[in-house]
Amino acid sequence: MSDAKSAKIQPFAAPKGVPDYVPPASADFHAVRSTFETVIHNSGYGHIELPVFEETALFARGVGESTDVVSKEMYTFSDRGGRSVTLRPEGTAGVMRAVIEHNLDRGQLPVKLTYSGPFFRYERPQAGRYRQLQQVGVEAIGVDDPALDAEVVGLADRCYRAVGLTGYRLELTSLGDDSCRPAYRQTLQDFLFALPLDEETRKRAEINPLRVLDDKRPEVQEMLADAPLMPDHLSPAAREHFETVTGLLDDMGVEYVLNPRLVRGLDYYTKTCFEFVHDGLGAQSGIGGGGRYDGLMAQLGGQDLSGIGFGLGVDRTVLALAAEGVSPTSGRRVDVYGVPMGTAAKRTMAVVIDQLRRAGLSADMSYGDRGLKGAMKGADRAGARFALVLGEQELADGTVVLRDLGSREQREIPVAEVVATVQQALTR
């Protein structure tokens, strides 16, 4: 036998930094994402499905060229037509492009949209930091109203509560507006340019000095200890907006802490800015966040309308739940598991399982002619509440054994009454 024929074919692996979610762990991932989506849809947000890639210029202009996302982390390539396209690193710019393109901003305002799916950033992979990350986001566009800010922040908090997460904190600040940001920008630059910054950091300070405050290096943070902070330089209008937001959150019972040094990683944020942090995740403690982005629509060629939104990290929420020892699922894949013994029994059981599914019940059955012991292990792995056992004697009698896998109690019931009997048993 030749070496080529005898060589073992090496299996493929997922790309570096891209997680797989497979059963049973994938159940938690799916539960988090679907719960987020349900809570959001119940708040009046319509679904928008975005392209996975867009023109590179959209993100360069919309996210900001000074950000790490644009300058270091984007998956950018030329298509066969020579056009520069980028796998989406975030959702807001794409939503804004779609709103402008489809004239959604010409109708009732605010335009309230939600989206979910994968986003892509070429980062150094570690726990909670992936090159393909999963998010659920919302955008509320067209109205500059602090009550809308409070709704969006409260909605994000409600999403985390809905999946059972408790050990997080909501950090909140204001990044000001056009009435105070220019003066603050100059004040901050004057402070920064007096520091012994490296060339790259100094360049960042020239483009967007707020981004320097987000530098995580200890030596830089030490130099920034006495840096001027935006909340101390808010205009009366910006301060009133923020105080209205916090007052509404207080009335809604949403707990938060003020963090005057909070800076999000994207350039378009103004006024209300927030982040959800979970200390059980180590360095990658941010599990979601967002803020208001006045001026972004005009910057992308649309009307000069305001907006606010958030992105919730599904991956990091799953990790945060694991850190708390909480699962958003019951561990039950199906309610009922069929165990047929023999070819004839399998045919009858297939019909019974189909009837249960048609009635809206979750059901599965054993395949491959396994024995009773092996088939019952399948029922346990499925987390089923009930098993239906059908052997030769039951088949001849027109019955099936309904076994409660919790109490181990069992009884024979007519095959024709399986659906009604199981429905009743599941309500107990």
C-alpha positions as CSV (number, residue, x, y, z in Angstrom):
1,M,0.0,0.0,0.0
2,S,1.4,3.4,-1.0
3,D,2.2,6.1,1.6
4,A,-0.4,8.3,0.1
5,K,-3.2,5.7,0.5
6,S,-2.1,4.7,4.0
7,A,-1.8,8.3,5.3
8,K,-4.6,9.2,7.7
9,I,-6.8,12.1,6.7
10,Q,-6.6,14.8,9.3
11,P,-10.0,16.1,10.5
12,F,-10.8,19.8,10.2
13,A,-11.1,22.1,13.2
14,A,-13.1,25.3,13.7
15,P,-11.1,28.5,12.9
16,K,-9.2,29.9,15.8
17,G,-11.3,32.0,18.0
18,V,-14.6,30.8,16.7
19,P,-16.6,28.8,19.2
20,D,-18.8,25.8,18.4
21,Y,-22.0,25.3,20.4
22,V,-23.0,21.7,20.4
23,P,-25.6,19.7,22.5
24,P,-26.1,19.7,25.4
25,A,-24.3,23.0,26.1
26,S,-25.9,24.6,23.0
27,A,-29.2,24.5,24.8
28,D,-28.1,27.3,27.2
29,F,-26.8,29.4,24.2
30,H,-30.1,29.0,22.4
31,A,-32.1,29.8,25.5
32,V,-30.2,33.0,26.1
33,R,-30.6,34.2,22.6
34,S,-34.2,33.3,22.2
35,T,-35.1,34.8,25.6
36,F,-33.4,38.1,24.7
37,E,-35.4,38.1,21.4
38,T,-38.7,37.4,23.1
39,V,-38.3,40.1,25.7
40,I,-37.3,42.6,23.1
41,H,-40.1,41.7,20.7
42,N,-42.6,42.1,23.5
43,S,-41.4,45.7,23.9
44,G,-42.5,46.6,20.3
45,Y,-39.3,46.2,18.4
46,G,-39.5,44.9,14.8
47,H,-37.0,42.4,13.4
48,I,-34.4,43.4,10.9
49,E,-32.1,40.9,9.1
50,L,-28.8,42.5,8.2
51,P,-26.1,41.5,5.7
52,V,-23.1,39.7,7.2
53,F,-20.8,42.0,5.2
54,E,-21.1,45.6,4.1
55,E,-19.0,48.2,2.3
56,T,-15.8,48.9,4.3
57,A,-16.4,52.6,4.2
58,L,-19.7,52.2,6.2
59,F,-17.8,51.0,9.3
60,A,-14.8,53.3,8.8
61,R,-17.2,56.3,8.8
62,G,-19.8,55.1,11.1
63,V,-17.8,53.3,13.8
64,G,-14.8,55.6,13.7
65,E,-11.3,55.3,12.3
66,S,-9.7,55.9,15.7
67,T,-11.3,52.8,17.2
68,D,-9.5,49.5,17.6
69,V,-12.4,47.9,15.8
70,V,-11.7,49.8,12.6
71,S,-7.9,50.2,12.9
72,K,-7.0,46.7,14.0
73,E,-9.9,44.2,14.2
74,M,-12.0,44.2,11.0
75,Y,-12.1,41.3,8.6
76,T,-11.7,43.3,5.4
77,F,-11.1,41.9,1.9
78,S,-11.7,42.7,-1.8
79,D,-14.5,40.9,-3.6
80,R,-14.2,39.7,-7.2
81,G,-15.3,43.1,-8.4
82,G,-12.5,44.8,-6.6
83,R,-14.8,46.4,-4.0
84,S,-13.6,46.6,-0.4
85,V,-16.0,44.8,1.9
86,T,-15.9,44.0,5.6
87,L,-17.6,41.3,7.8
88,R,-19.8,43.3,10.1
89,P,-18.0,44.1,13.4
90,E,-21.1,45.6,15.0
91,G,-24.7,46.2,14.2
92,T,-25.6,49.9,14.6
93,A,-24.0,51.2,11.4
94,G,-25.7,48.5,9.3
95,V,-29.1,49.2,10.8
96,M,-28.6,52.9,10.2
97,R,-27.7,52.2,6.5
98,A,-30.8,50.1,6.1
99,V,-33.1,52.7,7.7
100,I,-31.7,55.3,5.3
101,E,-31.8,53.1,2.3
102,H,-35.4,51.9,2.8
103,N,-36.8,55.2,4.1
104,L,-37.9,53.8,7.4
105,D,-37.2,57.2,9.0
106,R,-39.9,58.8,6.9
107,G,-42.7,57.1,8.8
108,Q,-43.7,57.0,12.5
109,L,-40.8,57.7,14.9
110,P,-39.0,56.3,16.7
111,V,-38.1,53.4,14.4
112,K,-37.6,50.5,16.8
113,L,-35.6,47.6,15.4
114,T,-33.9,44.5,16.7
115,Y,-31.4,42.1,15.2
116,S,-29.3,39.1,16.2
117,G,-26.5,37.0,14.8
118,P,-22.7,36.7,14.5
119,F,-20.3,39.6,14.3
120,F,-16.6,39.4,13.5
121,R,-13.5,41.0,15.0
122,Y,-9.9,39.9,14.6
123,E,-9.0,39.9,18.2
124,R,-6.6,37.8,20.3
125,P,-8.8,34.8,21.3
126,Q,-9.4,34.1,25.0
127,A,-12.3,33.2,27.2
128,G,-15.1,35.5,26.3
129,R,-13.3,37.2,23.5
130,Y,-14.0,35.5,20.2
131,R,-13.4,36.4,16.5
132,Q,-17.0,35.4,15.8
133,L,-19.1,36.8,18.6
134,Q,-22.9,36.5,18.9
135,Q,-25.1,39.4,19.9
136,V,-28.7,40.5,20.2
137,G,-29.2,44.2,19.7
138,V,-31.8,47.0,19.4
139,E,-31.9,50.4,17.9
140,A,-34.5,53.1,18.5
141,I,-34.1,55.8,16.0
142,G,-35.6,59.3,15.3
143,V,-36.5,60.7,18.8
144,D,-34.2,62.5,21.3
145,D,-36.2,61.7,24.4
146,P,-34.6,60.7,27.8
147,A,-37.7,58.5,28.4
148,L,-36.6,56.4,25.3
149,D,-33.1,56.2,26.8
150,A,-34.5,54.8,30.0
151,E,-36.7,52.3,28.1
152,V,-33.6,51.0,26.2
153,V,-31.4,50.7,29.3
154,G,-34.3,49.1,31.3
155,L,-35.0,46.7,28.4
156,A,-31.4,45.5,28.4
157,D,-31.6,45.0,32.2
158,R,-34.8,43.0,31.8
159,C,-33.2,40.8,29.2
160,Y,-30.5,39.7,31.7
161,R,-33.0,39.2,34.5
162,A,-35.1,37.1,32.2
163,V,-32.4,34.5,31.7
164,G,-31.7,34.3,35.5
165,L,-28.5,36.4,35.6
166,T,-28.1,38.5,38.8
167,G,-24.4,39.1,39.6
168,Y,-23.8,42.0,37.3
169,R,-23.8,45.7,37.6
170,L,-25.0,48.4,35.2
171,E,-22.5,51.3,34.8
172,L,-23.9,54.6,33.5
173,T,-22.6,58.0,32.4
174,S,-23.2,60.8,30.0
175,L,-20.8,61.7,27.2
176,G,-22.4,65.1,26.6
177,D,-23.6,66.6,23.4
178,D,-22.6,69.3,20.9
179,S,-23.2,72.0,23.4
180,C,-20.4,70.9,25.7
181,R,-18.3,68.2,24.0
182,P,-16.1,70.6,21.9
183,A,-15.0,72.6,24.9
184,Y,-14.4,69.4,26.9
185,R,-12.5,67.8,24.0
186,Q,-10.1,70.8,24.0
187,T,-9.7,70.6,27.8
188,L,-9.0,66.9,27.6
189,Q,-6.5,67.3,24.8
190,D,-4.7,70.0,26.6
191,F,-4.3,67.6,29.5
192,L,-3.3,64.6,27.4
193,F,-0.7,66.5,25.3
194,A,1.1,67.5,28.5
195,L,1.7,63.8,29.2
196,P,4.6,61.6,28.0
197,L,2.3,59.6,25.7
198,D,3.7,57.1,23.1
199,E,3.2,58.1,19.4
200,E,0.2,55.8,18.8
201,T,-1.6,57.1,21.9
202,R,-0.9,60.7,21.0
203,K,-2.3,60.2,17.6
204,R,-5.4,58.7,19.1
205,A,-5.7,61.7,21.4
206,E,-5.6,64.0,18.3
207,I,-8.5,62.0,16.6
208,N,-10.7,61.2,19.6
209,P,-9.2,62.0,23.0
210,L,-12.1,60.2,24.8
211,R,-10.7,56.9,23.5
212,V,-7.5,57.4,25.4
213,L,-9.5,57.2,28.7
214,D,-10.4,53.7,27.6
215,D,-6.7,52.6,27.5
216,K,-6.4,49.6,29.8
217,R,-2.6,49.7,30.3
218,P,-1.8,50.4,34.0
219,E,1.0,52.9,33.2
220,V,-1.5,54.9,31.1
221,Q,-4.2,54.7,33.7
222,E,-1.8,56.0,36.3
223,M,-1.1,59.1,34.1
224,L,-4.9,59.6,33.7
225,A,-5.7,59.6,37.4
226,D,-6.3,63.4,37.3
227,A,-7.8,63.6,33.8
228,P,-10.8,65.9,33.4
229,L,-14.0,63.9,33.1
230,M,-17.0,64.6,30.9
231,P,-19.7,64.5,33.6
232,D,-18.0,67.5,35.3
233,H,-18.3,69.5,32.0
234,L,-21.9,68.9,31.0
235,S,-24.0,71.7,29.7
236,P,-27.2,72.5,31.5
237,A,-29.2,70.8,28.7
238,A,-27.0,67.7,28.7
239,R,-27.1,67.5,32.5
240,E,-30.9,67.8,32.5
241,H,-31.2,65.0,29.9
242,F,-29.0,62.7,32.0
243,E,-30.8,63.5,35.3
244,T,-34.1,62.7,33.6
245,V,-32.7,59.3,32.5
246,T,-31.4,58.4,35.9
247,G,-34.7,59.6,37.5
248,L,-36.7,57.4,35.3
249,L,-34.5,54.4,35.9
250,D,-34.9,55.0,39.7
251,D,-38.7,55.0,39.2
252,M,-38.5,51.8,37.2
253,G,-36.4,50.1,39.9
254,V,-33.4,49.6,37.6
255,E,-30.2,49.6,39.7
256,Y,-27.1,51.3,38.4
257,V,-23.8,52.9,39.4
258,L,-22.4,56.1,38.0
259,N,-19.0,55.6,36.3
260,P,-17.6,59.0,35.1
261,R,-14.7,57.2,33.3
262,L,-16.9,54.9,31.3
263,V,-16.0,55.0,27.6
264,R,-17.5,52.7,25.0
265,G,-15.3,51.3,22.3
266,L,-17.1,53.0,19.4
267,D,-16.8,56.7,18.4
268,Y,-20.5,57.5,17.7
269,Y,-21.8,57.6,21.3
270,T,-23.1,60.8,22.8
271,K,-25.2,61.6,25.9
272,T,-26.4,58.4,27.7
273,C,-23.8,55.7,27.7
274,F,-24.0,52.4,29.6
275,E,-22.3,49.0,30.1
276,F,-23.2,45.8,31.9
277,V,-20.3,44.3,33.7
278,H,-19.9,40.9,35.3
279,D,-16.8,40.3,37.5
280,G,-17.1,36.6,37.2
281,L,-15.6,36.8,33.7
282,G,-12.2,38.1,34.6
283,A,-10.6,40.6,32.1
284,Q,-13.5,40.3,29.6
285,S,-16.1,41.6,32.1
286,G,-18.3,43.5,29.8
287,I,-21.4,41.5,28.8
288,G,-23.3,44.2,26.9
289,G,-23.9,47.8,26.6
290,G,-24.8,50.7,24.4
291,G,-25.8,54.4,24.3
292,R,-27.2,57.3,22.3
293,Y,-25.6,58.3,19.0
294,D,-26.8,61.7,18.0
295,G,-25.4,62.7,14.6
296,L,-24.6,59.2,13.3
297,M,-27.4,59.1,10.7
298,A,-26.4,62.4,9.2
299,Q,-22.8,61.2,9.2
300,L,-23.9,58.3,7.0
301,G,-25.9,60.4,4.6
302,G,-29.4,60.4,6.1
303,Q,-31.5,62.9,8.1
304,D,-30.0,64.5,11.2
305,L,-32.0,62.2,13.6
306,S,-31.0,60.9,17.0
307,G,-30.9,57.2,18.1
308,I,-30.1,54.9,21.0
309,G,-29.4,51.2,21.1
310,F,-27.5,48.4,22.7
311,G,-25.8,45.1,21.9
312,L,-26.0,42.2,24.4
313,G,-23.2,39.5,24.1
314,V,-24.8,36.1,24.0
315,D,-21.5,34.3,24.4
316,R,-20.5,36.3,27.5
317,T,-23.9,36.0,29.0
318,V,-23.7,32.2,28.7
319,L,-20.2,32.3,30.5
320,A,-21.6,34.7,33.1
321,L,-24.5,32.3,33.9
322,A,-22.0,29.4,34.1
323,A,-19.9,31.5,36.6
324,E,-23.0,31.9,38.7
325,G,-23.9,28.2,38.4
326,V,-27.2,29.0,36.7
327,S,-28.7,27.4,33.7
328,P,-31.5,29.1,31.7
329,T,-32.8,25.7,30.6
330,S,-34.4,22.8,32.4
331,G,-32.1,20.3,30.8
332,R,-35.2,18.8,29.1
333,R,-34.9,18.4,25.3
334,V,-38.2,16.7,25.0
335,D,-41.3,15.9,27.1
336,V,-41.9,12.4,25.8
337,Y,-39.5,9.7,24.5
338,G,-40.8,6.7,22.7
339,V,-39.2,3.2,23.3
340,P,-40.4,0.7,20.7
341,M,-39.3,-2.9,21.0
342,G,-39.2,-4.5,17.5
343,T,-39.9,-3.5,13.9
344,A,-43.7,-3.6,14.1
345,A,-43.7,-1.6,17.4
346,K,-41.3,1.0,15.8
347,R,-43.8,1.6,13.0
348,T,-46.7,2.2,15.5
349,M,-44.5,4.3,17.7
350,A,-43.4,6.5,14.8
351,V,-47.1,7.4,14.2
352,V,-47.7,8.1,17.9
353,I,-44.7,10.4,18.1
354,D,-45.9,12.2,15.0
355,Q,-49.3,12.7,16.6
356,L,-47.7,14.1,19.8
357,R,-45.7,16.6,17.8
358,R,-48.8,17.6,15.8
359,A,-50.4,18.3,19.1
360,G,-47.6,20.8,20.0
361,L,-45.7,18.5,22.4
362,S,-42.0,17.9,22.2
363,A,-41.3,14.2,21.5
364,D,-38.6,11.9,20.2
365,M,-38.0,8.2,20.0
366,S,-35.3,5.5,20.0
367,Y,-33.9,4.4,16.7
368,G,-31.4,1.7,15.7
369,D,-33.2,-1.3,17.3
370,R,-31.6,-0.8,20.7
371,G,-32.6,-2.9,23.6
372,L,-34.8,-1.6,26.4
373,K,-31.9,-0.6,28.7
374,G,-30.1,1.3,25.9
375,A,-33.3,3.0,24.8
376,M,-34.1,4.1,28.3
377,K,-30.6,5.7,28.5
378,G,-31.6,7.7,25.5
379,A,-34.7,8.9,27.3
380,D,-32.6,10.0,30.2
381,R,-30.1,11.8,28.0
382,A,-33.0,13.6,26.4
383,G,-34.2,14.7,29.8
384,A,-37.7,13.4,29.0
385,R,-40.4,13.6,31.6
386,F,-42.2,10.5,30.3
387,A,-41.3,7.4,28.3
388,L,-43.7,5.4,26.1
389,V,-42.7,1.8,26.0
390,L,-44.2,-0.4,23.3
391,G,-43.5,-4.1,23.2
392,E,-45.0,-7.1,21.5
393,Q,-47.6,-7.7,24.2
394,E,-48.7,-4.0,24.3
395,L,-48.8,-3.9,20.5
396,A,-51.2,-6.9,20.5
397,D,-53.3,-5.3,23.2
398,G,-53.5,-1.9,21.5
399,T,-51.8,-0.3,24.5
400,V,-48.6,1.4,25.5
401,V,-46.8,1.8,28.8
402,L,-46.6,5.4,30.0
403,R,-43.7,5.6,32.5
404,D,-43.0,8.7,34.6
405,L,-39.2,9.0,34.6
406,G,-39.2,11.0,37.8
407,S,-41.3,8.9,40.1
408,R,-40.8,5.7,38.0
409,E,-44.5,5.0,38.2
410,Q,-46.0,3.5,35.1
411,R,-49.4,2.4,33.7
412,E,-50.8,1.0,30.5
413,I,-53.0,3.3,28.4
414,P,-54.8,2.7,25.0
415,V,-52.7,3.9,22.1
416,A,-55.6,5.9,20.8
417,E,-55.6,8.0,24.1
418,V,-51.8,8.7,24.2
419,V,-52.0,12.4,23.2
420,A,-54.8,13.3,25.6
421,T,-53.3,11.3,28.5
422,V,-49.9,12.9,28.0
423,Q,-51.3,16.4,27.7
424,Q,-53.1,15.9,31.0
425,A,-50.1,14.4,32.7
426,L,-47.9,17.3,31.7
427,T,-50.1,19.8,33.4
428,R,-49.8,18.1,36.8
